Amino acid sequence: MRVYKKNAGTGQNMNKEAFFHVFSELQTLPNLVANAAFNLFDRGNTGVVDFREFCTAVAISCLSSKKEQIHFVFDLFDGNH
């Protein structure tokens, strides 16, 4: 919760720059992949990640099983997603 509050903008949402700051490992990936990760969590296609979407990102990247992580990576590269 603190990480989100610290990085969320005045509208209480996190833009791409803030999202990539929190998930810094995405910055080492090609732009296309990093943007796909952001877009996967931006479920409402608003250009920002809200708190619920942020919690999903944390859960998948930190708390999920290997199988769920593999599905996430597949979704990143799935052109039909």
Phi, psi and omega per residue, in radians:
M1 nan -0.757 -3.141
R2 -1.096 -0.707 -3.134
V3 -1.097 -0.719 3.140
Y4 -1.132 -0.866 -3.129
K5 -1.042 -0.684 -3.116
K6 -1.156 -0.582 -3.033
N7 -1.815 -0.200 3.130
A8 -1.316 2.572 3.129
G9 -1.336 -2.995 -3.105
T10 -1.118 -0.486 3.095
G11 -1.446 0.154 -3.137
Q12 1.122 0.449 3.045
N13 -2.161 2.783 -3.079
M14 -1.897 2.124 3.091
N15 -1.415 3.121 -3.089
K16 -1.047 -0.754 -3.110
E17 -1.033 -0.797 3.124
A18 -1.175 -0.705 3.121
F19 -1.052 -0.782 3.133
F20 -1.212 -0.475 3.067
H21 -1.157 -0.781 -3.140
V22 -1.209 -0.795 3.130
F23 -1.752 1.156 -3.000
S24 -1.064 -0.431 3.129
E25 -1.115 -0.389 3.099
L26 -1.178 -0.452 -3.108
Q27 -1.187 -0.335 3.141
T28 -1.502 -0.145 -3.140
L29 -1.572 2.788 3.041
P30 -0.975 2.579 -3.097
N31 -0.919 -0.695 -3.121
L32 -1.038 -0.735 -3.130
V33 -1.260 -0.771 3.141
A34 -1.080 -0.752 3.108
N35 -1.153 -0.615 3.090
A36 -1.103 -0.676 3.105
A37 -1.102 -0.825 3.121
F38 -1.039 -0.824 -3.108
N39 -1.124 -0.551 3.111
L40 -1.131 -0.640 -3.141
F41 -1.483 -0.442 3.092
D42 -1.389 1.236 -3.030
R43 -1.054 -0.542 -3.119
G44 -1.512 0.026 -3.102
N45 0.892 0.784 -3.109
T46 -1.689 -0.167 -3.089
G47 1.508 0.011 3.078
V48 -2.421 2.812 3.093
V49 -1.904 2.143 3.101
D50 -1.487 -3.136 -3.039
F51 -1.093 -0.733 3.141
R52 -1.089 -0.778 3.123
E53 -1.129 -0.658 3.098
F54 -1.102 -0.765 3.121
C55 -1.065 -0.650 3.079
T56 -1.095 -0.770 3.129
A57 -1.050 -0.775 3.134
V58 -1.130 -0.780 -3.116
A59 -1.075 -0.764 -3.119
I60 -1.200 -0.743 -3.062
S61 -1.368 -0.445 -3.037
C62 -2.040 -0.538 -2.952
L63 -1.993 -0.155 -3.041
S64 -1.479 2.876 3.113
S65 -1.293 2.898 3.093
K66 -1.041 -0.668 3.132
K67 -1.080 -0.775 3.118
E68 -1.141 -0.645 3.102
Q69 -1.151 -0.665 3.100
I70 -1.126 -0.729 3.081
H71 -1.074 -0.688 3.110
F72 -1.071 -0.826 3.139
V73 -1.099 -0.707 3.088
F74 -1.029 -0.793 3.136
D75 -1.067 -0.551 3.111
L76 -1.076 -0.658 -3.060
F77 -1.719 -0.059 -3.115
D78 -1.373 1.919 -3.132
G79 -1.155 -0.314 -3.117
N80 -1.605 -0.010 -3.074
H81 -1.351 nan nan
